[in-house]
């Protein structure tokens, strides 16, 4: 059959496995529970299946440690390696700008005008 050649399939891996390999969760079970609870968004769409495919270029949004994480998957891993290796799997699109200090400042009541 004539026509354009089919492009090779996009490399993907299970969402729960990638979250664990990228060291966002201590265990794969915890990653799967977060996904099943609807706490993870993939490309702005809520995902509830841990087996959902993720690949380079996808954006994830989830809450971790009281802050919203927005990350872009840049690579897939073969194994769960050290933290330095895991940091190469994603780009943090919402870097921490003061962490605890920023949150405490937001909780403080406004200063009265003089």
N, C-alpha and C positions, 0 to 999 in steps of 0.2 A: 504494500500500500504506500503510495507516494505521500509526501508531506514533510513537515518539519520534524526533525528527530526529537524524541521525547527527552526532556531535561532529566538529569539524574535526580533521584529522590533526595529531598532535603534531609540532612542528618538530624535525628532527634533522639531524645531519651525521655524516660518517664519523669514527670514533674517532681514527684516525691524523691526519686533517686538523685536528681540534679540538685534539689535544695539541700539534701544531706551531703552530697559530694562538695558543694560550694560552702559547706560548714555553716549554714544558717540554722540548722537543727542538729542536736547532738545525736539523734538516732533517726533512722528512716521511718520508724513507726510514728515518731512525733511529727515529722514532716507530713506523713500521710494523714494523720489526724487533723492537722491544721487545714489541709486541702479539703478533706471531707466536711469540715465544719464551715466551709465557705469563707475562710479567712484569707484566701489567696486569690488575686486577680491576675489573669494572664491577658495581656494586651487589652486592659480595661474591662475584661469580661470575667465575672465570677466563675471559678472552676470548682467542682466538687468531686472530681474523679482523680485520684492520685496517679493513675496511669495516663493522664492526659499528656500528649507529646509537647516537648519544649525544644527549641533549637536556637542557634545563634540569631540575634536580632529581636527575639521576643522580649517584652517588658513585663516584669512582675511587680506587683504592689501587695504588700502585706505589713502587718504590725509586728514588730519585734522589740521587746524590751521597752515598751511604752512609746515607741516612735514609729512613724510610718516609713517603711523602706520602699524605695522605688529603684529597681535595678534592671539593667539590661543584660541579658545573657550574651556573652561574647564568644564562648567556646563550650564544648562538651568535654567531660573528663572520662578517662578510662578507669580511674580508681579514685578513692577518697584519699587524697594525699595531704601533705602538711598545709597549714594555713597560708603560707606564702604561695603555694601552688594553687590553692582554692581562690585566692584573690585575683588570679588571672582569668577566672571563668566569667567575671561580670564587671560591669561599670556601675558605680553607685551614682544614680542620677539625682539623689537628694542627700548630699553630704551633710554631716552633722555640723551645725554652725554654733556651737557653744553648748549643746546637749543640756545638761542639768541646769546650768545657769539660765539659759533661755526659757526653760519650762518654769523655773521658779519666778522669773521676772513676769511671766504671763499670768501667774497665779496671784501676784501681789495686787492689792487694791490701788486704784489710781491716786496720784498725789493731788491734794486739794489745791485749787488755784488760789493764788494770793493776790 
